[in-house]
Amino acid sequence: MKKDENIKKVAVAAPQLHRHKVTLKIGNWKKYFDSNYVNTIIAMALNDFDDKIFFFINGYLITSQNLYLIVQTTEKSVDEMVSKIEAKIIHLLKTNPQKLKENRGEISFIADDESLFYAARKPLFKIYPLENDHLIKLITGRKVKLPYFDQNLESLKTMIQNHPFCSAIHYLGGIGPVKVTSFKDQIDSEE
C-alpha cells in the first residue's frame, strides 16, 4: 500500500458568496488629483485583495465620477466590502505619493499634507445600487440587443468599448487594469 492511499481527503465547504451590484460615487478627494491617477489608484486597490479574501470582480467600470462594480465576495453587506476597498485606497495614497493639483496655490506632496489625509478619510464613496441592466450586461461580457434603436444604449456601448478602465476589455480577450473573474472561470475554479 502506498503512503498516499492512507491519507484521507477532506472535503472543504466552499464559502458562501454574496453578489453585490453597486455604484460608488467618488467623493471630493478626487479633486486633489489627476483623474488618471484616481482611476489607477482605484484599479490598484481592486487588484490588491490577497488570496485569503474571496473577492471576485465580475464587472467594473471606473469613470471620473463613479465606480460601477459587480462582485462576489464573502462580505454579507455592501458597507463592509466598500470599507475594505476604501482602506486599500487610503493605504495606496500614502504609499504612492503624487503631486497635488495646483488648486491650493502651491504644489505639495500628499505625504507632506496632513489636511489632505483628513479630506481623504472614509467614506471615500457614496454607495448606491446599480440598477442599469444594460450597463450590468455590457460590463459582464454579455450583449444587449433591442428591437429598436436606443441612442442612450448606443452611447453606453461606445463609451464602454473605448474605455481603458472597464471589464469589457477582459471579456473581449484583452488584459485590463483590474483582474476580472468571469462567471465561467469562477465555476471552473470551484470544481
C-alpha positions as CSV (number, residue, x, y, z in Angstrom):
1,M,0.0,0.0,0.0
2,K,1.3,3.4,-0.9
3,K,1.6,6.2,1.6
4,D,-0.8,8.4,-0.4
5,E,-3.6,5.8,-0.2
6,N,-3.7,6.1,3.6
7,I,-4.3,9.8,3.6
8,K,-8.0,10.7,3.8
9,K,-9.2,13.5,1.7
10,V,-11.4,16.0,3.5
11,A,-13.9,18.0,1.5
12,V,-13.8,21.7,2.4
13,A,-17.1,23.5,2.0
14,A,-17.0,26.4,-0.4
15,P,-17.5,29.8,1.3
16,Q,-20.9,31.5,0.9
17,L,-20.5,34.1,-1.7
18,H,-22.7,37.2,-1.9
19,R,-23.2,39.1,-5.1
20,H,-23.2,42.9,-4.9
21,K,-24.0,45.3,-7.7
22,V,-23.2,48.8,-6.6
23,T,-22.5,52.3,-7.9
24,L,-19.9,54.0,-5.8
25,K,-19.9,57.8,-6.3
26,I,-16.3,59.0,-5.9
27,G,-16.1,61.7,-3.1
28,N,-14.4,65.1,-3.0
29,W,-10.9,63.5,-2.5
30,K,-10.7,63.0,-6.3
31,K,-10.5,66.8,-6.9
32,Y,-7.0,66.9,-5.4
33,F,-5.6,64.5,-8.1
34,D,-5.4,64.0,-11.8
35,S,-8.3,61.7,-13.0
36,N,-6.0,59.1,-14.4
37,Y,-4.2,58.9,-11.1
38,V,-7.5,58.4,-9.3
39,N,-8.6,55.7,-11.7
40,T,-5.3,54.0,-11.4
41,I,-5.4,54.0,-7.6
42,I,-8.9,52.6,-7.6
43,A,-7.8,49.8,-10.1
44,M,-4.8,49.1,-7.9
45,A,-7.0,48.8,-4.8
46,L,-9.3,46.4,-6.6
47,N,-6.3,44.2,-7.5
48,D,-4.8,44.3,-4.0
49,F,-7.0,41.7,-2.4
50,D,-4.9,38.7,-1.4
51,D,-5.9,35.0,-1.9
52,K,-7.2,34.6,1.6
53,I,-10.1,37.1,0.9
54,F,-12.7,35.9,-1.5
55,F,-13.3,38.9,-3.8
56,F,-14.3,38.0,-7.4
57,I,-14.8,41.0,-9.7
58,N,-17.2,40.0,-12.4
59,G,-17.5,43.5,-13.9
60,Y,-16.4,47.1,-13.3
61,L,-16.3,50.5,-14.9
62,I,-14.2,53.3,-13.4
63,T,-15.2,56.8,-14.7
64,S,-14.3,60.2,-13.5
65,Q,-17.4,60.3,-11.3
66,N,-18.3,56.7,-10.4
67,L,-17.1,53.2,-9.9
68,Y,-19.6,50.7,-11.1
69,L,-18.9,47.3,-9.6
70,I,-20.3,43.8,-9.8
71,V,-18.5,41.5,-7.3
72,Q,-19.0,38.2,-5.5
73,T,-17.5,38.2,-2.0
74,T,-17.8,36.6,1.4
75,E,-18.8,40.0,2.8
76,K,-22.5,40.0,3.5
77,S,-23.1,43.7,3.5
78,V,-22.0,46.2,0.8
79,D,-20.8,48.6,3.6
80,E,-18.2,46.1,4.8
81,M,-17.0,45.4,1.2
82,V,-16.7,49.2,0.4
83,S,-14.9,49.8,3.7
84,K,-12.2,47.3,2.7
85,I,-11.8,49.0,-0.7
86,E,-11.6,52.4,1.0
87,A,-8.9,51.1,3.4
88,K,-6.8,49.9,0.5
89,I,-7.2,53.2,-1.4
90,I,-6.1,55.2,1.6
91,H,-3.1,52.9,2.0
92,L,-2.2,53.2,-1.6
93,L,-2.5,57.0,-1.5
94,K,0.0,57.1,1.4
95,T,2.5,54.7,-0.3
96,N,2.2,56.1,-3.8
97,P,2.6,59.9,-3.4
98,Q,1.6,62.0,-6.3
99,K,1.9,65.8,-6.7
100,L,-1.3,67.6,-5.9
101,K,-3.2,69.7,-8.4
102,E,-2.5,73.4,-8.3
103,N,-5.8,74.2,-6.8
104,R,-4.4,75.3,-3.4
105,G,-1.9,77.9,-4.6
106,E,1.0,75.6,-4.4
107,I,2.1,72.1,-5.3
108,S,3.0,69.8,-2.4
109,F,3.3,66.1,-2.0
110,I,0.5,64.1,-0.5
111,A,2.7,62.6,2.1
112,D,3.5,66.1,3.5
113,D,-0.1,67.3,3.6
114,E,-2.0,66.1,6.6
115,S,-5.0,68.2,5.8
116,L,-5.5,66.2,2.6
117,F,-5.5,62.9,4.5
118,Y,-8.2,64.4,6.7
119,A,-10.2,65.1,3.5
120,A,-9.4,61.6,2.1
121,R,-10.6,59.7,5.1
122,K,-13.6,57.4,5.0
123,P,-16.1,57.4,3.4
124,L,-14.4,57.9,0.1
125,F,-17.5,56.8,-1.8
126,K,-21.3,57.2,-1.5
127,I,-23.0,53.9,-2.1
128,Y,-25.9,53.5,-4.5
129,P,-27.4,50.4,-6.0
130,L,-26.5,49.6,-9.6
131,E,-29.8,49.2,-11.4
132,N,-28.9,49.8,-15.0
133,D,-29.5,46.4,-16.6
134,H,-27.8,47.4,-19.9
135,L,-24.7,48.5,-18.1
136,I,-24.6,45.4,-16.0
137,K,-24.8,43.2,-19.1
138,L,-22.2,45.2,-21.0
139,I,-19.5,45.2,-18.3
140,T,-20.0,41.4,-17.6
141,G,-19.4,40.5,-21.3
142,R,-23.0,40.0,-22.5
143,K,-24.6,41.6,-25.5
144,V,-27.6,43.9,-25.4
145,K,-29.9,43.9,-28.4
146,L,-33.1,45.8,-28.6
147,P,-35.7,45.5,-31.4
148,Y,-35.5,49.3,-31.8
149,F,-32.7,51.9,-31.9
150,D,-31.9,53.4,-28.5
151,Q,-29.5,56.4,-28.6
152,N,-28.7,56.0,-24.9
153,L,-27.7,52.4,-25.3
154,E,-25.6,53.1,-28.3
155,S,-23.8,55.9,-26.4
156,L,-23.2,53.5,-23.5
157,K,-21.8,50.8,-25.8
158,T,-19.4,53.3,-27.4
159,M,-18.2,54.6,-24.1
160,I,-17.6,51.0,-22.7
161,Q,-15.8,49.8,-25.9
162,N,-13.4,52.7,-25.8
163,H,-12.9,53.0,-22.0
164,P,-9.5,51.9,-20.6
165,F,-10.9,51.2,-17.1
166,C,-13.6,48.7,-17.9
167,S,-14.0,45.0,-17.7
168,A,-15.2,44.8,-21.3
169,I,-11.5,44.6,-22.2
170,H,-11.3,41.3,-20.4
171,Y,-14.4,39.8,-22.0
172,L,-13.1,40.8,-25.4
173,G,-10.0,38.8,-24.8
174,G,-7.6,41.5,-23.7
175,I,-5.9,42.3,-20.4
176,G,-7.3,45.2,-18.4
177,P,-6.0,47.0,-15.4
178,V,-8.2,45.0,-13.0
179,K,-8.2,41.3,-12.6
180,V,-11.6,40.0,-13.6
181,T,-13.1,36.6,-12.8
182,S,-15.8,35.8,-15.4
183,F,-18.7,33.6,-14.2
184,K,-17.3,30.7,-16.2
185,D,-13.8,31.0,-14.7
186,Q,-15.2,31.2,-11.2
187,I,-17.3,28.0,-11.7
188,D,-14.3,26.1,-13.1
189,S,-12.1,27.1,-10.2
190,E,-14.6,25.9,-7.6
191,E,-14.8,22.4,-9.1
